Amino acid sequence: MGIVCLPRPSERDHVSDSTGNPTTSSGSTPPGWHADPAGSPQLRWWDGTQWTEHLQWPHAGAQAASSYPSAPAYAFTPQPIATVPPGAPVYGPLIWAITLMPLLNLLLLPLSFTEFDRGITEATNPYSSSTYGGYSTAGLLAQGISTLLTFAIAAAIIVLSYFDHRWLRRNGFVRPFHWAWSFFALVGAPVYAIGRSVIARRRSGRGIAPMWVSIALYALSWIISIIVVIVVIQAAFNSAVLTGSYT
């Protein structure tokens, strides 16, 4: 048998007697939804003579639940990954120049370590009075040229990265890896080549090769540099022992 929901009487129109049955100010107990004498937060149906097993949530609560605001219009919505037209070029001469240019730094290693052994020998000699730490004028000049060329290579990488970024945009790449990351070239890190390869791969499914080449060259440069430093230091200490300046 269906239940007919009647309007809930106001709080001032009904109270409960000592047995928990609802009564009104007029003494009558009309059927309706009333506070559950069992203590639940729901309303229980009073059929006029007794409490029934039928329960429902208060209308005010239902209205409050239905009045919750919906998700705001600015809620996060995943954006599809921008792609490029099939066949769009990914590799250009600029990215390969950027990727391979750190090889020039390896060619500068002999210049960077000019008279490095003499500097170590003087540094370990407590009686040395050399003004320039054992370096001659030619040695200092070689060190200066090496430093300037290293910064020139980094500057060239930054400029080429800027034009490579523009080249990618002209070929349909939306928001390619920003060229400003190339400033990490000042500390020898190939950040632009790696990031550019990752973004290009996401957009076109191709273009990852410069990343692997850059990582390989970066690791190779560190290995060669460490080997050269060890050899030069060993030679410097051997020279110091033979000349008797190392005690």
C-alpha positions as CSV (number, residue, x, y, z in Angstrom):
1,M,0.0,0.0,0.0
2,G,1.4,3.4,-1.0
3,I,2.3,6.0,1.6
4,V,0.9,9.5,1.2
5,C,3.4,12.2,2.4
6,L,1.6,14.9,4.3
7,P,3.1,18.3,5.1
8,R,5.2,18.3,8.2
9,P,3.6,20.2,11.1
10,S,5.5,23.1,12.5
11,E,7.5,22.6,15.6
12,R,5.2,24.8,17.6
13,D,2.1,22.7,16.6
14,H,3.3,19.4,18.1
15,V,5.2,18.0,21.0
16,S,5.6,14.5,22.4
17,D,3.9,13.1,25.5
18,S,5.6,11.0,28.1
19,T,5.2,7.9,26.0
20,G,6.9,9.5,23.0
21,N,3.7,9.8,21.0
22,P,3.2,13.2,19.2
23,T,0.5,15.5,20.4
24,T,-0.5,19.0,19.3
25,S,-1.7,22.0,21.2
26,S,-5.3,21.0,20.4
27,G,-4.7,17.5,21.9
28,S,-5.2,15.7,18.5
29,T,-2.5,13.6,16.9
30,P,-3.0,13.8,13.2
31,P,-1.1,11.4,10.9
32,G,2.1,12.8,9.6
33,W,5.9,12.7,9.6
34,H,7.4,13.5,13.0
35,A,10.8,13.3,14.8
36,D,11.7,9.7,15.3
37,P,11.2,8.8,19.0
38,A,13.9,6.2,18.6
39,G,16.4,9.0,18.2
40,S,17.4,8.6,14.5
41,P,18.0,11.7,12.4
42,Q,15.1,10.7,10.1
43,L,11.4,11.3,10.4
44,R,9.0,8.5,11.3
45,W,5.4,8.2,10.1
46,W,2.7,8.6,12.7
47,D,-0.6,7.1,11.3
48,G,-2.7,8.7,13.9
49,T,-2.7,5.9,16.4
50,Q,0.8,4.5,16.4
51,W,4.3,4.8,15.0
52,T,5.0,2.9,11.8
53,E,8.2,1.4,10.3
54,H,8.3,4.0,7.5
55,L,11.2,6.5,7.7
56,Q,12.3,9.4,5.5
57,W,14.8,12.2,5.7
58,P,13.6,15.6,6.6
59,H,12.6,17.8,3.7
60,A,14.9,20.5,4.8
61,G,17.8,18.1,4.6
62,A,16.8,16.9,1.2
63,Q,16.6,20.5,0.0
64,A,20.0,21.3,1.5
65,A,21.5,18.3,-0.2
66,S,20.0,19.2,-3.6
67,S,21.2,22.8,-3.2
68,Y,24.9,21.9,-3.2
69,P,26.6,24.0,-6.0
70,S,27.8,22.1,-9.0
71,A,31.4,22.0,-10.1
72,P,32.7,25.5,-11.0
73,A,33.1,26.4,-14.6
74,Y,36.9,26.8,-14.0
75,A,37.3,23.2,-12.8
76,F,40.3,21.4,-14.3
77,T,39.6,19.8,-17.7
78,P,42.3,17.6,-19.2
79,Q,43.4,19.2,-22.5
80,P,44.3,16.9,-25.5
81,I,47.9,16.8,-26.5
82,A,48.5,19.1,-29.4
83,T,49.8,17.2,-32.5
84,V,51.3,18.3,-35.7
85,P,50.2,17.4,-39.3
86,P,51.6,14.0,-40.5
87,G,54.9,14.5,-42.2
88,A,55.8,17.7,-40.5
89,P,59.6,18.0,-40.2
90,V,61.1,17.4,-36.8
91,Y,64.9,17.3,-37.4
92,G,66.6,20.3,-38.8
93,P,70.2,21.5,-39.1
94,L,69.8,23.8,-36.1
95,I,69.0,21.0,-33.6
96,W,71.9,18.9,-34.8
97,A,74.2,21.9,-34.5
98,I,73.0,22.4,-30.9
99,T,73.4,18.8,-30.1
100,L,76.9,18.3,-31.5
101,M,78.4,21.7,-30.5
102,P,79.5,20.4,-27.1
103,L,82.1,18.4,-28.9
104,L,84.0,21.6,-29.3
105,N,84.3,21.8,-25.6
106,L,86.2,18.4,-25.7
107,L,88.6,19.9,-28.2
108,L,89.3,22.7,-25.8
109,L,90.4,20.4,-23.0
110,P,94.1,20.5,-24.0
111,L,94.0,24.2,-24.0
112,S,92.1,24.3,-20.6
113,F,94.8,22.2,-18.9
114,T,97.8,24.1,-20.3
115,E,100.4,24.2,-17.5
116,F,97.9,22.8,-15.1
117,D,100.7,20.5,-13.8
118,R,102.9,23.4,-13.1
119,G,100.1,25.0,-11.1
120,I,99.7,21.9,-8.9
121,T,103.5,21.7,-8.4
122,E,103.7,25.2,-7.2
123,A,100.6,24.8,-5.0
124,T,102.2,21.8,-3.2
125,N,105.6,23.6,-2.7
126,P,105.6,25.5,0.6
127,Y,108.6,27.5,-0.5
128,S,107.1,28.7,-3.8
129,S,107.0,32.5,-4.3
130,S,105.4,32.4,-7.8
131,T,103.1,35.3,-8.4
132,Y,100.7,33.5,-10.8
133,G,100.7,30.1,-9.1
134,G,103.3,28.6,-11.4
135,Y,101.6,29.7,-14.6
136,S,103.6,31.6,-17.3
137,T,102.1,34.4,-19.3
138,A,101.4,32.0,-22.2
139,G,99.7,29.6,-19.8
140,L,97.5,32.3,-18.4
141,L,96.6,33.4,-21.9
142,A,95.7,29.9,-22.9
143,Q,93.4,29.6,-19.9
144,G,91.8,32.9,-20.7
145,I,91.2,31.9,-24.4
146,S,89.7,28.5,-23.3
147,T,87.3,30.2,-21.0
148,L,86.2,32.8,-23.6
149,L,85.7,30.1,-26.2
150,T,83.6,28.0,-23.8
151,F,81.3,30.9,-23.2
152,A,81.2,31.6,-26.9
153,I,80.0,28.1,-27.6
154,A,77.3,28.4,-24.9
155,A,76.2,31.7,-26.4
156,A,76.0,30.1,-29.9
157,I,73.8,27.3,-28.5
158,I,71.4,29.8,-26.9
159,V,71.1,31.7,-30.2
160,L,70.6,28.6,-32.3
161,S,68.0,27.3,-29.8
162,Y,66.0,30.5,-30.2
163,F,65.9,30.1,-34.0
164,D,65.2,26.3,-33.7
165,H,62.2,27.2,-31.4
166,R,60.9,29.5,-34.1
167,W,61.5,26.9,-36.8
168,L,59.4,24.3,-34.9
169,R,56.5,26.8,-34.6
170,R,56.6,27.5,-38.3
171,N,56.3,23.8,-38.9
172,G,53.1,23.5,-36.9
173,F,54.4,22.7,-33.4
174,V,52.2,24.2,-30.7
175,R,54.1,25.4,-27.6
176,P,57.4,23.6,-28.3
177,F,60.0,23.4,-25.6
178,H,61.0,27.0,-24.8
179,W,64.4,28.1,-26.0
180,A,65.2,29.9,-22.7
181,W,66.1,26.5,-21.3
182,S,69.2,26.7,-23.4
183,F,70.8,29.1,-20.9
184,F,71.8,25.9,-19.0
185,A,74.4,25.6,-21.7
186,L,76.4,28.1,-19.7
187,V,77.0,25.4,-17.1
188,G,77.4,22.7,-19.8
189,A,74.0,21.0,-19.4
190,P,72.2,20.0,-22.6
191,V,68.7,20.8,-21.2
192,Y,67.3,22.3,-24.4
193,A,68.2,19.4,-26.6
194,I,66.7,16.9,-24.2
195,G,63.5,18.9,-23.5
196,R,63.0,19.7,-27.1
197,S,63.3,16.0,-28.1
198,V,60.7,15.0,-25.4
199,I,58.1,17.6,-26.5
200,A,58.7,16.9,-30.2
201,R,58.1,13.2,-29.5
202,R,54.9,13.9,-27.7
203,R,53.6,16.1,-30.6
204,S,54.7,14.0,-33.6
205,G,55.8,10.6,-32.4
206,R,59.3,11.4,-33.7
207,G,62.3,13.5,-32.8
208,I,63.8,11.7,-29.8
209,A,67.3,11.1,-31.3
210,P,68.9,14.4,-30.2
211,M,68.2,13.6,-26.6
212,W,70.1,10.3,-26.7
213,V,73.0,11.9,-28.6
214,S,73.1,14.8,-26.1
215,I,73.1,12.4,-23.1
216,A,75.9,10.3,-24.6
217,L,78.1,13.3,-25.4
218,Y,77.4,14.7,-21.9
219,A,78.5,11.5,-20.2
220,L,81.5,11.2,-22.6
221,S,82.7,14.7,-21.8
222,W,82.6,13.9,-18.0
223,I,84.4,10.7,-18.4
224,I,87.2,12.3,-20.6
225,S,87.5,15.2,-18.2
226,I,87.9,13.0,-15.2
227,I,90.5,10.9,-17.0
228,V,92.5,14.0,-18.1
229,V,92.4,15.5,-14.6
230,I,93.6,12.3,-13.0
231,V,96.5,12.0,-15.6
232,V,97.5,15.6,-15.2
233,I,97.5,15.5,-11.4
234,Q,99.5,12.3,-11.4
235,A,102.0,13.8,-13.7
236,A,102.3,16.9,-11.6
237,F,102.9,15.0,-8.4
238,N,105.5,12.8,-10.1
239,S,107.2,15.9,-11.3
240,A,107.2,17.4,-7.9
241,V,108.7,14.3,-6.3
242,L,111.5,14.1,-8.9
243,T,112.4,17.8,-8.5
244,G,112.4,17.5,-4.8
245,S,109.8,20.3,-4.4
246,Y,107.2,18.0,-2.9
247,T,107.9,17.1,0.8
